Amino acid sequence: MTQPRSTTQDPHSELGRGPEEITPLSQAHTRPSALAAYRALGYSKVPHSAPLLRGKPQLAAKALSNAPILANLLELSRDSQQRLYAVKSLLPPQFRDAVKPSTLDGDSWCLLVPNNSVMAKLKQMLPALAAHLRSKGFRVQTIRLKIEGK
């Protein structure tokens, strides 16, 4: 027959260790000991802090130029930037930093403007801008304006 347990018995003795063997968390869980415990459990690989794309990092422009479909988009973006650079000297000084290049679709080019007042002023200048681009060798028939963010 088993004897009933005493309520005054030390709870640590059931675990096989006495109270003197238990250490506070701050002492027991230092980084080296925690890593050693993980290695003992089979976790031997340290995770990378930054994931790498297919084994090696690349510049975005280089990655875009390697993909055929994205290379076409990159070329269109560069052409749109070159067009804006060609007409920037014709724009009023206060609008030069506000106007941004946008889509390029065949003979149609779109510019992004910040608000209606800039759009109204640039609408008056569109024929001159298109003529200037054609004189520089760009193929453009129409220039569209769009308010940025709408």
Backbone torsions as a table, in degrees:
resi	resn	phi	psi	omega
1	MET	NA	136.8	-177.7
2	THR	-86.4	149.1	179.9
3	GLN	-90.5	144.0	177.8
4	PRO	-66.8	148.6	-179.8
5	ARG	-73.9	148.2	178.0
6	SER	-84.2	139.7	179.1
7	THR	-77.2	-14.1	179.6
8	THR	-92.2	1.4	-178.9
9	GLN	-69.4	145.6	-179.7
10	ASP	-68.8	127.1	-178.4
11	PRO	-66.6	-22.8	-179.0
12	HIS	-75.5	-23.2	-177.7
13	SER	-69.7	-25.9	177.2
14	GLU	-68.7	-27.7	-179.6
15	LEU	-82.3	-6.9	178.0
16	GLY	91.7	10.3	176.4
17	ARG	-143.1	153.2	-178.5
18	GLY	-90.2	172.7	-179.0
19	PRO	-64.1	-24.7	-179.8
20	GLU	-73.8	-18.0	-179.5
21	GLU	-84.3	-14.3	-178.6
22	ILE	-87.1	126.7	-179.5
23	THR	-109.4	154.0	177.9
24	PRO	-63.1	156.3	-177.7
25	LEU	-60.7	-36.7	-177.5
26	SER	-65.0	-30.3	179.6
27	GLN	-87.0	-37.3	-173.1
28	ALA	-77.9	-29.6	-172.4
29	HIS	-109.0	56.2	171.9
30	THR	-78.9	161.8	-175.1
31	ARG	-58.2	-49.7	-179.5
32	PRO	-60.4	-40.3	-179.4
33	SER	-71.2	-34.4	177.3
34	ALA	-66.5	-41.2	177.6
35	LEU	-64.3	-38.7	178.0
36	ALA	-64.7	-38.4	178.8
37	ALA	-66.0	-40.5	177.6
38	TYR	-65.0	-41.0	178.0
39	ARG	-62.8	-37.9	178.7
40	ALA	-65.0	-28.9	178.2
41	LEU	-83.5	-5.8	177.6
42	GLY	106.3	2.4	176.9
43	TYR	-90.4	91.7	-175.1
44	SER	-103.2	-18.5	-178.1
45	LYS	-90.6	131.3	176.1
46	VAL	-87.1	127.6	-178.9
47	PRO	-68.1	147.2	177.3
48	HIS	-75.2	143.8	-179.5
49	SER	-78.3	-29.2	179.2
50	ALA	-128.9	122.8	179.7
51	PRO	-69.1	146.0	179.2
52	LEU	-106.8	144.4	178.9
53	LEU	-85.0	115.6	178.1
54	ARG	50.1	36.6	173.5
55	GLY	91.6	-19.0	179.4
56	LYS	-151.0	139.2	179.2
57	PRO	-74.7	149.2	179.2
58	GLN	-135.0	155.1	171.6
59	LEU	-70.2	147.2	-177.3
60	ALA	-61.4	-41.6	-178.7
61	ALA	-63.3	-38.1	179.2
62	LYS	-68.7	-40.6	179.0
63	ALA	-65.8	-39.1	178.8
64	LEU	-66.2	-38.8	-178.0
65	SER	-71.6	-23.1	178.8
66	ASN	-77.8	-24.9	179.2
67	ALA	-92.7	123.7	-173.6
68	PRO	-61.1	-40.9	-178.3
69	ILE	-70.4	-42.2	-179.9
70	LEU	-72.1	-27.4	177.6
71	ALA	-63.4	-35.8	177.0
72	ASN	-64.4	-42.2	177.4
73	LEU	-64.4	-39.0	178.0
74	LEU	-63.8	-40.5	178.7
75	GLU	-65.1	-41.6	177.3
76	LEU	-63.6	-39.3	178.3
77	SER	-65.2	-42.8	178.0
78	ARG	-63.8	-41.1	179.1
79	ASP	-63.6	-40.2	178.2
80	SER	-65.1	-40.4	176.6
81	GLN	-63.1	-41.0	179.3
82	GLN	-65.1	-37.7	177.9
83	ARG	-63.6	-44.3	179.0
84	LEU	-63.5	-41.0	177.8
85	TYR	-61.0	-36.1	-178.7
86	ALA	-69.3	-31.4	-177.1
87	VAL	-101.5	-3.3	-176.7
88	LYS	-59.7	-33.7	-179.4
89	SER	-68.9	-21.9	178.1
90	LEU	-84.1	-19.1	-178.9
91	LEU	-75.9	148.6	173.6
92	PRO	-59.0	143.9	-175.0
93	PRO	-54.9	-35.8	-178.0
94	GLN	-73.3	-14.1	-179.5
95	PHE	-100.1	-11.0	-172.3
96	ARG	-61.2	-38.4	179.7
97	ASP	-86.5	-16.9	-176.5
98	ALA	-83.8	-30.1	-177.0
99	VAL	-83.8	133.7	-179.4
100	LYS	-126.3	145.7	178.3
101	PRO	-74.0	150.6	178.9
102	SER	-132.7	-139.6	-171.8
103	THR	-70.2	154.2	177.4
104	LEU	-130.0	119.0	-176.2
105	ASP	-132.4	93.2	-179.2
106	GLY	65.2	-116.3	-179.5
107	ASP	-93.4	4.7	-178.0
108	SER	-110.2	133.3	-179.2
109	TRP	-125.9	141.8	-178.3
110	CYS	-117.7	139.2	175.7
111	LEU	-117.4	142.5	176.0
112	LEU	-98.6	130.7	179.9
113	VAL	-121.7	154.5	-174.6
114	PRO	-77.8	-29.4	-176.1
115	ASN	-156.7	178.4	-176.1
116	ASN	-66.9	-34.4	-178.3
117	SER	-66.2	-39.9	176.9
118	VAL	-66.9	-39.2	179.5
119	MET	-63.0	-42.5	-179.2
120	ALA	-62.9	-41.8	-180.0
121	LYS	-68.4	-42.7	-177.7
122	LEU	-71.3	-27.3	177.4
123	LYS	-60.3	-35.0	177.9
124	GLN	-68.1	-26.9	-175.3
125	MET	-95.3	-5.5	-174.0
126	LEU	-57.0	-44.3	178.5
127	PRO	-61.2	-38.5	178.9
128	ALA	-68.7	-39.1	178.7
129	LEU	-64.9	-42.5	179.0
130	ALA	-64.8	-41.8	178.9
131	ALA	-64.4	-40.0	179.0
132	HIS	-63.9	-42.0	178.5
133	LEU	-64.2	-40.2	178.1
134	ARG	-64.8	-35.7	178.6
135	SER	-69.1	-24.3	177.8
136	LYS	-86.8	-3.0	176.4
137	GLY	100.3	3.2	177.8
138	PHE	-84.8	142.1	178.7
139	ARG	-89.0	101.2	-179.6
140	VAL	-144.5	130.8	176.2
141	GLN	-108.3	-40.8	-179.0
142	THR	-130.9	146.8	173.7
143	ILE	-121.2	123.6	178.8
144	ARG	-103.5	150.9	176.4
145	LEU	-117.1	141.1	178.8
146	LYS	-139.8	137.2	178.3
147	ILE	-74.6	132.1	-176.4
148	GLU	-65.3	132.6	177.6
149	GLY	92.4	-6.0	179.4
150	LYS	-108.9	NA	NA
